[in-house]
Amino acid sequence: MPPTRHCAPARRSKPISATAALRILPDNTAVAHAAAALFAAAAHTAVAERGRFLVALSGGSTPQTLFALLAQPPYQTAIPWSRTQFYWGDERLVPPDDPGSNYYHARTLLLDHVPVPANQVHRIPGELPALEAASAYASLLQRHAEPEHSWPAFDLALLGLGADGHTASLFPGSPPTADPVISVSADYDGRPAGRISLTPPVFNSAHQVAFLVCGAAKAPALTATLQGPKDPFRWPAQRISGSAPPIWIVDQAAAATL
């Protein structure tokens, strides 16, 4: 059985629509505890039903508390790490030891501290030029694909939300695409960057999608995404549905205007 953790109670938990569910918790720490419990439950369910757990990690600051928590007891020893396969939803075009790398934070906070076989960690090769990196990751996904797709069906895909409304590296104004992996040029919070991102068709085939959102700066984007008019061109997270309704785990600051 997955480990249990007593977290601060949610202020409220309610459906936002027929395609999303919301949990509001006091702060980033409570969000991380809830996400860790979800991660553990998804891992045990996936291993019991399919013999392995495929997870796509997100970048940014919000999941870093989650990674550190998963590297500690009880999760450090209770999750079936030997059957867990790690992927990434997006990555910056930087080397894997660069502090700007999403892989770097996951490795230093989590992967270096749990018994995951190295051949089960599938990072995006951010050290390559953009088109080469996108092609290489698309090929990797193809090798691990489900019969009906050219990519694996993740058991859990973790996503975040930027203050401008982006998720993964799908930014406002980005065109729809059927490609599973794309290269992106973006300037967010004054940080220009080349990026590689998975796309909505990949995220939407996941068994479970969970958005983790913290901070008052995210409040307008969160409200517009969940309660505003349908405008996926402006609010890319509206493009994500998943095989099951997405779960939004957010703190009170991010939920202030809901």
C-alpha positions as CSV (number, residue, x, y, z in Angstrom):
1,M,0.0,0.0,0.0
2,P,1.2,3.5,-0.7
3,P,2.4,5.6,2.3
4,T,-0.1,7.9,3.9
5,R,0.6,11.5,5.0
6,H,-1.4,13.8,7.1
7,C,-1.6,17.2,5.3
8,A,-3.3,20.4,6.2
9,P,-7.0,20.3,5.2
10,A,-8.0,21.9,2.0
11,R,-9.9,25.1,2.2
12,R,-12.3,23.7,-0.4
13,S,-12.3,21.0,-3.0
14,K,-14.7,21.3,-5.8
15,P,-15.1,20.5,-9.5
16,I,-14.3,23.4,-11.8
17,S,-16.0,21.8,-14.8
18,A,-16.8,18.4,-16.1
19,T,-13.1,18.1,-17.2
20,A,-11.2,19.3,-14.1
21,A,-11.1,18.9,-10.3
22,L,-9.6,21.4,-7.8
23,R,-7.9,21.1,-4.4
24,I,-6.9,24.2,-2.6
25,L,-4.3,23.9,0.1
26,P,-2.6,26.4,2.4
27,D,0.9,26.6,0.9
28,N,3.6,25.1,-1.2
29,T,4.5,22.5,1.5
30,A,0.9,21.3,1.7
31,V,0.7,21.1,-2.1
32,A,3.9,19.0,-2.2
33,H,2.6,16.6,0.4
34,A,-0.7,16.2,-1.5
35,A,1.3,15.7,-4.8
36,A,3.6,13.1,-3.1
37,A,0.6,11.1,-1.9
38,L,-0.9,11.3,-5.4
39,F,2.5,10.2,-6.9
40,A,2.7,7.2,-4.6
41,A,-0.9,6.1,-5.2
42,A,-0.4,6.4,-9.0
43,A,2.8,4.4,-8.8
44,H,1.2,1.5,-6.9
45,T,-1.9,1.5,-9.1
46,A,0.2,1.5,-12.3
47,V,2.5,-1.3,-11.1
48,A,-0.4,-3.4,-9.9
49,E,-2.3,-2.9,-13.2
50,R,0.4,-2.6,-15.8
51,G,3.6,-3.8,-14.2
52,R,5.4,-0.4,-14.4
53,F,4.9,3.3,-13.6
54,L,5.6,5.9,-16.3
55,V,5.8,9.4,-15.0
56,A,6.5,12.7,-16.8
57,L,8.0,15.3,-14.6
58,S,7.6,19.1,-14.8
59,G,10.1,21.8,-14.3
60,G,10.1,25.2,-12.5
61,S,10.2,25.9,-8.8
62,T,6.9,24.5,-7.6
63,P,7.8,20.7,-8.0
64,Q,11.2,21.0,-6.3
65,T,9.6,20.7,-2.9
66,L,7.8,17.6,-4.1
67,F,11.1,16.1,-5.4
68,A,12.8,16.6,-2.1
69,L,9.8,15.1,-0.3
70,L,9.8,12.0,-2.4
71,A,13.5,11.5,-1.7
72,Q,12.8,11.1,2.1
73,P,11.0,8.5,4.2
74,P,8.3,7.2,3.9
75,Y,8.3,7.7,0.1
76,Q,12.0,7.0,-0.4
77,T,11.5,3.3,0.5
78,A,7.8,2.8,-0.2
79,I,7.5,3.7,-3.9
80,P,8.4,0.9,-6.4
81,W,11.3,2.8,-7.9
82,S,12.7,-0.2,-9.6
83,R,9.6,-0.2,-11.8
84,T,9.4,3.5,-12.3
85,Q,10.3,5.1,-15.6
86,F,11.0,8.9,-15.6
87,Y,10.4,11.2,-18.5
88,W,10.1,15.0,-18.8
89,G,7.3,17.2,-20.1
90,D,9.8,19.9,-21.2
91,E,13.4,21.0,-21.0
92,R,15.6,24.0,-21.6
93,L,18.3,23.7,-24.2
94,V,21.1,23.6,-21.7
95,P,23.5,20.8,-20.6
96,P,22.2,18.3,-17.9
97,D,24.5,19.8,-15.2
98,D,23.3,23.3,-15.8
99,P,21.1,24.7,-12.9
100,G,18.6,25.9,-15.5
101,S,18.0,22.3,-16.5
102,N,14.7,20.6,-15.4
103,Y,16.6,17.3,-15.3
104,Y,19.3,18.8,-13.1
105,H,16.8,19.7,-10.3
106,A,15.1,16.3,-10.5
107,R,18.4,14.5,-10.4
108,T,19.9,16.4,-7.5
109,L,16.7,16.6,-5.4
110,L,15.3,13.1,-6.1
111,L,17.0,10.7,-8.5
112,D,20.3,10.7,-6.7
113,H,18.6,9.6,-3.6
114,V,16.3,6.8,-4.7
115,P,17.1,3.4,-6.3
116,V,16.0,4.1,-9.9
117,P,18.0,2.2,-12.5
118,A,19.9,4.6,-14.8
119,N,18.4,3.1,-17.9
120,Q,14.9,4.1,-16.6
121,V,15.7,7.8,-16.6
122,H,14.8,9.3,-20.0
123,R,15.9,12.9,-20.0
124,I,15.5,15.3,-22.9
125,P,19.0,15.9,-24.4
126,G,19.0,19.7,-23.9
127,E,22.7,19.9,-24.8
128,L,21.8,19.2,-28.4
129,P,20.7,21.8,-31.0
130,A,16.9,22.3,-30.9
131,L,15.8,20.3,-33.8
132,E,18.2,17.4,-33.0
133,A,17.0,17.4,-29.4
134,A,13.3,17.3,-30.4
135,S,14.0,14.5,-32.9
136,A,16.0,12.5,-30.5
137,Y,13.3,12.6,-27.8
138,A,10.5,11.9,-30.3
139,S,12.5,8.8,-31.3
140,L,12.9,7.7,-27.7
141,L,9.2,8.1,-27.1
142,Q,8.5,6.1,-30.3
143,R,10.7,3.2,-28.9
144,H,8.6,3.2,-25.8
145,A,5.3,3.8,-27.5
146,E,1.9,2.2,-27.0
147,P,0.6,0.3,-30.0
148,E,-1.9,3.1,-30.9
149,H,0.4,6.0,-30.5
150,S,4.0,7.1,-31.3
151,W,4.6,7.8,-27.6
152,P,4.0,6.0,-24.2
153,A,0.8,6.6,-22.2
154,F,2.1,8.1,-19.0
155,D,0.6,6.8,-15.8
156,L,1.0,10.3,-14.4
157,A,2.0,13.6,-16.0
158,L,2.9,16.5,-13.7
159,L,2.4,20.0,-15.1
160,G,2.7,23.5,-13.8
161,L,1.2,26.9,-14.8
162,G,3.2,30.0,-15.6
163,A,2.0,33.5,-14.7
164,D,1.4,34.1,-18.4
165,G,-0.6,30.9,-18.7
166,H,1.9,28.6,-20.2
167,T,2.2,24.9,-19.2
168,A,5.2,22.7,-20.0
169,S,6.7,24.9,-22.7
170,L,3.4,25.5,-24.5
171,F,3.2,29.3,-24.5
172,P,0.3,31.6,-25.3
173,G,-0.1,31.9,-29.0
174,S,1.6,28.6,-29.8
175,P,-0.1,26.8,-32.7
176,P,-1.8,23.4,-32.4
177,T,0.4,20.5,-33.5
178,A,0.1,16.8,-33.9
179,D,3.8,16.3,-33.4
180,P,4.6,14.7,-30.0
181,V,7.7,16.8,-29.4
182,I,8.4,20.4,-30.5
183,S,11.2,22.9,-30.2
184,V,10.2,26.3,-28.7
185,S,11.8,29.7,-28.5
186,A,10.4,31.6,-25.5
187,D,11.1,34.6,-23.2
188,Y,9.5,34.1,-19.8
189,D,10.2,36.3,-16.8
190,G,13.0,38.0,-18.7
191,R,14.7,34.6,-19.3
192,P,15.0,33.9,-23.0
193,A,15.5,30.3,-23.7
194,G,15.3,27.6,-26.3
195,R,13.2,24.7,-25.1
196,I,11.9,21.3,-26.0
197,S,8.3,20.4,-25.1
198,L,5.9,17.5,-25.3
199,T,2.5,18.5,-26.7
200,P,-1.2,18.2,-25.9
201,P,-1.7,14.9,-27.7
202,V,1.0,13.2,-25.5
203,F,-0.3,14.7,-22.3
204,N,-3.9,13.9,-23.2
205,S,-3.2,10.2,-23.5
206,A,-1.9,10.1,-19.9
207,H,-3.9,8.1,-17.4
208,Q,-3.7,11.0,-15.0
209,V,-2.6,14.6,-15.3
210,A,-1.9,16.8,-12.2
211,F,-1.2,20.5,-12.3
212,L,0.7,21.9,-9.3
213,V,0.3,25.7,-9.0
214,C,1.7,27.9,-6.2
215,G,2.0,31.7,-5.7
216,A,0.0,34.8,-6.0
217,A,1.6,35.6,-9.4
218,K,-0.2,32.6,-10.9
219,A,-3.7,33.7,-9.6
220,P,-4.9,35.6,-12.7
221,A,-3.7,32.8,-15.1
222,L,-5.3,30.1,-12.9
223,T,-8.6,31.9,-12.8
224,A,-8.6,32.5,-16.5
225,T,-7.7,28.9,-17.3
226,L,-10.2,27.3,-15.1
227,Q,-13.1,29.7,-15.0
228,G,-12.6,32.1,-17.9
229,P,-13.9,31.7,-21.5
230,K,-12.6,28.8,-23.5
231,D,-9.5,30.2,-25.3
232,P,-6.8,27.6,-25.6
233,F,-4.8,29.8,-27.9
234,R,-4.4,32.3,-25.1
235,W,-4.4,29.8,-22.2
236,P,-2.6,26.7,-23.4
237,A,-3.4,24.7,-20.2
238,Q,-7.0,24.5,-21.5
239,R,-5.7,22.2,-24.2
240,I,-4.8,19.5,-21.6
241,S,-7.5,17.0,-20.7
242,G,-5.9,13.7,-20.0
243,S,-7.6,10.3,-20.1
244,A,-9.2,11.2,-16.8
245,P,-10.2,14.7,-15.6
246,P,-7.0,16.6,-14.6
247,I,-6.4,17.3,-10.9
248,W,-5.4,20.9,-10.0
249,I,-3.5,21.0,-6.7
250,V,-3.0,24.7,-5.8
251,D,-2.1,26.9,-2.8
252,Q,-4.3,29.6,-1.4
253,A,-2.3,32.4,-3.0
254,A,-2.7,31.0,-6.5
255,A,-6.4,30.4,-5.8
256,A,-7.1,33.9,-4.4
257,T,-9.3,35.0,-7.3
258,L,-11.2,31.8,-7.9
